[in-house]
Amino acid sequence: MISIWPIRNVVGFLLMLVGVMMLCCIPFSIYFEEQDTMPLLTAAGVTLFFGFFIRQFKPKTDQLAVRKREGYLIVACGWLAMVLFSALPYLFSGLFDNPVDAFFESISGMTTTGASIIEDIEAMPKGILFWRSLTQWIGGMGIIVLTVALFPLLGIGGIELFVAEAPGPTSDKIHPRIQQTAKSLWLIYVSLTGVLMFILWGAGMTFYDAINHALTTMATGGFSTHNASLAAYNIPQIQYPIIFFMFLAGVNYTVIYWSLQGKLKRVWASDEFKVYVTFILILGLAISGSILYHTSLSLEESIRTGFFQVISLVTTTGYVSADYTAWGPGTTMIFFGLLFVGASAGSTSGGIKLVRHWVFLKNTLLEFRRLIHPRAVLPIKMNGQVVNNKILSHIQVFLLLYLALFILGTFVVSIMGLDFETATSSVATALGNVGPGLGKVGPTDNFAWLPNNVKITLSFLMLLGRLELFTILILFTPYFWKSN
Amino acid sequence: MNIVIAGAGDVGYHLAELLAQESQNIVLIDRDQDVLDVISSRLDVLTICGDCASLEVLQAAEVQKANLFLGVTTSEKTNLISAILAKKMGATKTVARVQNQEYIAKGARVDFSDLGIDSVICPNKLAALEIQKLIHETYFTDVFDFEGGKMSVVGLTLEACSPLKDKSLRELRVSSVLNRMVRPIAILRNNETILPEGSTKLQENDHVFFMTNNRKKLPLKEYIGKENGKIQRIMIVGGGNLTFLTAKLLEKDFSVTIVEKNKDRCNFLAENLNNALIINGDPSNMDLLEEEGLDNMDAFLALTPNSETNIITSLSAKNHGVFKTIAQVENSDYVHISQNIGVDTLINKKLIAANNIFRFIRKGKVEEIVSLKGVDAELIEFEVHRDNQITNNPISELPLPKSVVVGGVVRNQKGFIPDGDFQLAIGDKVIVFAMPETIPVVEQLFR
């Protein structure tokens, strides 16, 4: 029997958090004398009240425990509630005629996808625009991690939620207690965001732009305050810090934690980190070379743009500093492939994640070795430790499921009228939480023109991708609802 | 000398046997009364039945009077605890045997002498190091280093193609095949030890031990008659601890294949070794070994717990053309037969451990002790630590029995093969080759 109270309790708490976050946008709207103070205030009020309301009437029975099922339901309901309520500021401001648009923008923000339906971003009121960036920042580290960090009552069930929200193949705890782990993660996240903000501010951005870009960079989100995204700032001292921090945001936070502790040996012992660095270096250099060859950009600009775009897509940030579809068909294909990569597990990035690719690749190679030595014991190792069969099968199921969802999603949106290139890339970008795609949803286009049903499909895929498939899909299995 | 040995297993029994022959006072502690009964009927030792880590038992063994306490039970925890207790109760020197090589790794985090354990030995690790040496220098059947390789004793088996065959040592010295870098100190022929003289002729199948100060630069081709084989592929059968430690040492430089029967053990090995290929299967199944490329192997190490399996599989490996075979045997009686039956080297962990422990028993400033397999003599390394008649006379005039050979001297980090005119000085490390009955005389001299 699933107990409802813990779900109400946690969802209520995190709605109240969202409400408080909305209030944080109001200073900007007052400072810039925009018209969105009232809508933001109303949205915050509604959210706070609702959050407060559903936490009332605590039942007297002792069905308070958070077990596996409650854990998954809390995460699913929590995300759904959050996404719905963060659409309120957009709705109340009257800027979106279509409620589906508001919902799409909100889910694209929370899942750190960064696909936008706003055609003229610069014309938006500053308060609403800040809220848009803030949703990405909240969604980046994960609302559950935040809740666990702040909400001691969750004590026992914390780990269940933690796993349900970020069910990567490995769950390293950097502290014996889950709450302390969550706190450390958020501390790193907040500090890095702060540092980046000051760097950007110092490099010549306005304070407002600096804080917005810092928020969406660390979240690997990709919302910008400019129509041209980061191409609006074609200055090295701004783009290099962003390249570096996008890269950092794609590193496993445990690895960042070890490096801050000065334990560099442990950092280098992480196979995924090594793969991540090597992958980005090779691809970045290749793309830079291709840019140098195909365009008239200088060497420095080619390298900067090449690495910017590669890191932006690998980390699933989705910032655009140049139109990558203009660099020849081969490069376009590579960028399409990058929609499926994702950065490290345990980072704020989305997608399949390198660790899964790496384990899969290793296993494939070992399979050939097994054919030659049928009796050999050939385990797959990550970070010097054997990947056990449970994790291995989880990873393989994940990859196949991801592929199946991609094909199914493409099929569905094709039926809804999208051309092949747009259909495949929009589904891939939504599932991987990247942002820009190809074709009619390319780096210089946006998602506003899509029909409602496509927008809803893509929204669903974004949420699936952000919670790494299983957490949402498990709710659609009979096992979840059976009494045993 | 009062010696308490905790644990009457292989190593404990072997040590007790060797020490009892030298009329030391030995107390042997073990939990198994039956084992002790057998031992006390054979050896002149006092046996006590009980837990080695019990205070009462240690008291009964008169640990407080012991000059040396050896913890050599099969349980390393017992060994460590009993050695600590023995030290606190008054034993002069304590030695504990461990399995976990972490304890003896370089830069181990705990200093065991602080705890009261003077020396921690790991027979598996010692055996693994010896195998590593033999694999790196394939033509030697034995390699023992003194002072970190400044001086070594190496063993060779003379094959039919060897140019040394049928020549007397004097002839060889005249034709300068044997130069100042090398001196033969013992020959093992048909289980008999021969102390070489100028007129001694070398024969086919002789097992010759050389003392050398530069084993890396020996003109091996002139001794053996063919090129030194280069080893690339190694097969190890048996997946025990010795295999694990050996493979850890070898897997970086060679391609290593390990065959082990037990599935869980295979998983352990696969988990903890990085490059070795682990095959789950029966090591005595020749079909399997052939399928895994036995014919292409350069070295074959049989390290299962079963001596007979090891010898038989090594012999079949030899038949498949494997160049170097090494077999582990538990039974030290098998050790001398190795050259006669065709296995290149037999490794015996007990002998290795005993060699290592023996240096605590010898009097004088003993640095190292080695007993050569099958040769009834020991190599003892002494330090000259004060002026007396040793330093006043050249070596030829020292009052040493005829069979005693001063084989090598390490002075200022340089090794010398001394001739009769050589004069020792304080601080010299002297390697002496001596028969057991002459050891007390030598000990007296270097005291």
Interface residues (C-beta under 8 A of the other chain):
Chain A: H373 R375 A376 V377 L378 P379 K381 G384 Q385 V386
Chain B: K263 C266 N267 L269 A270 E271 N274 L277 I278 I279 N280 G281 L288 E292
